[in-house]
C-alpha cells in the first residue's frame, strides 16, 4: 500500500512539473495572412453593401495582423513578436503613448530598425492612444471604431485613407525587420483596398 501511494505521489509530481514546463512554452502564434487580393477582385460583387463588407474583410487581414495589434493594445503594455507576447523589458504607454518617464520608447527604438539586435525602429515609434485599442475586438467593432472621430484621432474618412495608404509608421508593418512577419501584401495594396471600402459606403460587419 505504501509503495502504491509513493508511486502515485511520484506520478502527480511529474504531472505538475510537466504542466509547468508546458506553461513556459511560447503561446501559439495567431494565424497570419500573407497576401492581399487586389481591388479588382471585388468588382464582380454587384451589391454595393456586400462589396463594401468584402473589402473590409480583406482590409482586416492587415488590421488584425500582429504588426498592427502589437501597437494597439487594450491595456497599458504593448505586445511584441508574431506571438504577441507582453513587451520585454516591461514598459508602459505613458503620456502620449511614448513610454513612461525614464523609459521612453525612443530609449531603445530609434529612427530605423537596428538589425544587429533585432530592435524595430521608426521616427514616429509610439503606441496608439487607448481609444484606438484593437486587441480582443471583433473586426466589426474595430470598423465602427475607425469611423468614429472620437476614437480615431479626430480623422475624417479622407484623412483615414491617407493615414492607411501613406503614413510611414503604418508602412513599417511591411518592413519590420528581424524575424517578424510583414503585414500581408503592400501598403499601396492596403491603401487601395481601404479607399475602395470607403468609396463603397464604409460598411461594417456585425
Buried (B, 14 or more C-beta within 10 A) or exposed (E): EEEEEEEEEEEEEEEEEEEEEEEEEEEEEEEBBEEBBBBEEBEEBEEEEEBBBBBBBBBBBBBBBBBBBBBBBEEEEBBBBBEBEEBEEEBEBBEEBBBEEEEBBEEBBBEBBBEEEEBBBBEEBBBBBBEBBBBEBBBBBBBEBBBEEEBBEEBEBEEBBBBBBEEEBBBBBBBBBEEBBBBBBEBEBBBBBBBBBBBBEBBBBE
